[in-house]
Amino acid sequence: MAAYDFATLTTNAHEDWTLFVVRFHDRPGAGELRRELLQAHLEWVAAHADTLRAAGSLRESPEATPVGGLWVVRAPDRAAVEALIATDPFTTGGLRAGWDIFYWSKALPQPVSF
């Protein structure tokens, strides 16, 4: 196993950006609104792929209606994340009941991929 300088990795001190995780909560019972806004939202996500490093819906089971979403965002600061959220069609269209923004310290140096 390689030796890593975890203090450097987790602070992103060597970068001009920080990683954030945003956990979104949809309004209860808003499945139809989500479907109406989905195409605009997906186009918006694609247009922000340089900042949104990962994005997707959260569900209680694979076939269930989403109850929210999760983003991994690369941004200079929390204000930039908040500004990004404010322009998302899911936000402007009234789907989001709220969200939580967390600083994310990636523990290993390997790129995130699936």
C-alpha positions in Angstrom: 0.0 0.0 0.0 1.4 3.4 -0.9 2.1 6.0 1.7 -0.1 9.1 1.4 0.1 12.5 3.0 -3.5 12.4 4.1 -3.3 15.9 5.6 -2.5 17.4 2.2 -5.1 15.3 0.4 -8.0 16.1 2.7 -7.4 19.9 2.7 -7.0 20.4 -1.0 -4.4 23.0 0.0 -2.6 22.5 -3.3 -5.7 23.5 -5.3 -7.7 26.6 -5.9 -10.9 24.7 -5.4 -12.6 22.6 -2.8 -14.9 19.6 -3.1 -18.4 19.8 -1.7 -21.2 17.3 -1.4 -24.8 18.6 -1.6 -27.7 16.5 -0.4 -31.0 17.7 -1.8 -34.5 17.1 -0.3 -37.4 17.2 -2.7 -40.8 18.4 -1.6 -42.9 15.5 -0.5 -45.3 14.3 -3.1 -43.6 16.3 -5.9 -43.0 13.4 -8.3 -45.0 14.9 -11.1 -43.2 18.2 -10.8 -39.9 16.4 -10.9 -40.9 14.7 -14.1 -42.0 18.0 -15.6 -38.7 19.7 -14.8 -36.4 16.7 -15.5 -35.4 17.5 -19.1 -34.4 21.1 -18.3 -32.6 19.9 -15.2 -30.6 17.3 -17.1 -29.6 19.8 -19.8 -28.6 22.2 -17.0 -26.5 19.5 -15.3 -24.7 18.7 -18.6 -23.9 22.4 -19.1 -22.3 22.4 -15.7 -20.3 19.2 -16.0 -17.0 21.0 -15.3 -18.3 21.9 -11.8 -20.7 19.1 -11.1 -18.3 16.1 -10.8 -21.1 13.7 -9.9 -24.8 14.2 -9.8 -27.9 12.0 -9.4 -31.2 11.2 -7.7 -31.6 9.4 -4.4 -34.4 6.8 -3.9 -35.5 4.4 -1.3 -35.4 1.6 -3.9 -34.5 1.4 -7.6 -38.1 1.7 -8.8 -39.2 4.3 -6.3 -39.8 8.0 -7.1 -36.7 10.0 -6.1 -36.8 11.8 -2.8 -33.9 14.1 -3.5 -30.5 14.1 -5.0 -26.7 14.2 -4.4 -24.0 16.3 -6.0 -20.2 16.3 -5.7 -19.2 19.8 -6.7 -15.8 21.3 -7.4 -15.9 25.0 -6.5 -13.7 27.7 -5.0 -16.0 28.2 -2.0 -19.4 27.6 -0.5 -20.9 30.8 -2.0 -20.1 29.4 -5.5 -22.0 26.2 -4.6 -25.0 28.2 -3.3 -25.0 30.3 -6.5 -24.9 27.2 -8.6 -27.9 25.7 -6.7 -29.9 28.9 -7.2 -29.8 28.4 -11.0 -30.8 24.7 -11.2 -34.3 24.2 -12.8 -35.2 21.9 -9.9 -34.6 24.8 -7.5 -36.1 27.6 -9.6 -39.1 25.3 -10.5 -39.9 24.7 -6.8 -39.0 21.0 -6.5 -36.4 21.4 -3.8 -37.6 21.6 -0.2 -34.0 22.2 1.0 -30.5 21.0 0.9 -27.4 20.5 3.0 -23.9 21.5 1.8 -20.9 19.8 3.2 -17.2 20.2 2.6 -15.9 16.9 1.3 -12.3 15.7 2.1 -11.5 12.9 -0.4 -9.4 10.4 1.5 -7.5 8.8 -1.4 -5.6 10.3 -4.4 -7.2 8.1 -7.1 -9.7 9.8 -9.4 -13.3 9.1 -8.6 -14.7 7.0 -11.4 -17.3 4.3 -11.8 
